[in-house]
Amino acid sequence: MKRSHVLKLASMAVLVVSMFLVPAHAAVTCQQVTFWLTPCISYGVMAPGCCSGIKALNDAEKTNEDVQTACYCFKDQAAKIPGLDYDRVNELPGICGTTCPFKLSPSIDCSKYAS
């Protein structure tokens, strides 16, 4: 199996596992973030579901807690994807014609972000 296929499968597995690690009090859950953004994993070739997932997440982020939940989920899951290009990930909202309230990085402090 090619390395890129192994990475995609590993990324999918990480995202599926993350769906079970959901905080009970947030309106936006890590499971929702994972569901909406799974099509973005192969962002080298933009899947149609990627932009709709980003837009659905933005529409669902109503409170500061929602934004922080999404941020923590991104940060935790991104850290599990070897070789992830954070610059390219941060370009996705603009490519999709929307915005994101934070720039993803390994050292992001999610407590500072609000809707």
C-alpha positions in Angstrom: 0.0 0.0 0.0 1.4 3.4 -0.9 2.4 5.7 2.0 -0.3 8.3 1.0 -3.0 5.7 1.2 -1.7 4.5 4.6 -1.7 8.1 5.9 -5.3 8.7 4.6 -6.5 5.5 6.3 -4.7 6.4 9.5 -6.2 9.9 9.4 -9.7 8.5 8.9 -9.2 6.1 11.8 -8.1 8.9 14.0 -11.1 11.0 13.0 -13.5 8.1 13.6 -12.0 7.5 17.1 -12.4 11.2 17.8 -16.1 11.0 17.3 -16.3 9.1 20.5 -14.4 11.7 22.5 -17.2 14.3 22.6 -17.7 16.8 25.4 -21.3 16.6 26.6 -21.9 20.3 27.2 -20.9 22.0 23.9 -23.4 22.7 21.2 -20.7 21.9 18.6 -19.2 18.5 19.2 -16.0 17.0 18.1 -18.1 14.4 16.4 -19.8 17.1 14.3 -16.4 18.7 13.5 -15.1 15.4 12.4 -18.1 14.6 10.3 -18.1 17.9 8.5 -14.4 18.1 7.8 -13.6 14.5 7.0 -13.8 15.3 3.2 -11.0 17.8 3.8 -8.4 15.1 4.6 -7.4 14.7 1.1 -7.3 18.4 0.5 -4.7 18.0 -2.3 -7.7 17.3 -4.4 -10.6 19.3 -3.1 -13.5 17.1 -2.4 -16.9 18.7 -2.8 -17.9 17.9 0.8 -14.9 19.8 2.2 -16.3 23.3 1.6 -19.8 22.4 2.6 -18.4 20.9 5.8 -16.4 24.0 6.6 -19.5 26.2 6.0 -21.7 23.9 8.1 -19.2 24.2 11.0 -19.1 28.0 10.7 -23.0 28.0 10.7 -23.0 25.8 13.8 -20.5 27.9 15.8 -22.9 30.1 17.8 -21.0 30.6 21.0 -17.4 31.1 22.3 -17.6 27.5 23.6 -18.5 26.2 20.2 -15.5 27.9 18.6 -13.2 26.7 21.3 -14.5 23.1 21.1 -13.9 23.1 17.3 -10.4 24.6 17.9 -9.4 22.0 20.5 -10.8 19.2 18.2 -8.8 20.5 15.3 -5.6 20.9 17.3 -5.9 17.4 18.9 -6.7 15.6 15.7 -4.3 17.5 13.5 -1.5 16.5 15.9 -2.2 12.9 15.0 -1.7 13.4 11.3 2.0 13.0 10.4 3.4 15.6 8.0 0.2 17.8 8.1 0.8 21.0 6.2 -0.8 23.6 8.5 -0.4 26.4 5.9 -2.5 24.5 3.4 -5.1 23.6 6.1 -5.4 27.3 7.0 -6.0 28.1 3.3 -9.1 26.0 3.1 -11.6 28.5 4.5 -10.5 31.1 2.0 -10.6 28.6 -0.9 -14.2 27.8 0.2 -15.2 31.4 0.4 -15.6 31.6 4.1 -13.5 32.4 7.2 -12.2 30.6 10.3 -11.8 32.5 13.6 -8.4 30.9 14.3 -5.3 29.8 12.4 -4.5 26.2 13.2 -1.0 25.4 14.5 0.5 22.9 16.8 0.9 25.6 19.5 -2.5 27.3 19.2 -4.1 28.5 22.5 -7.7 27.7 21.8 -8.9 29.5 25.0 -8.2 32.8 23.3 -10.7 32.4 20.5 -14.3 33.4 20.4 -17.1 33.6 17.8 
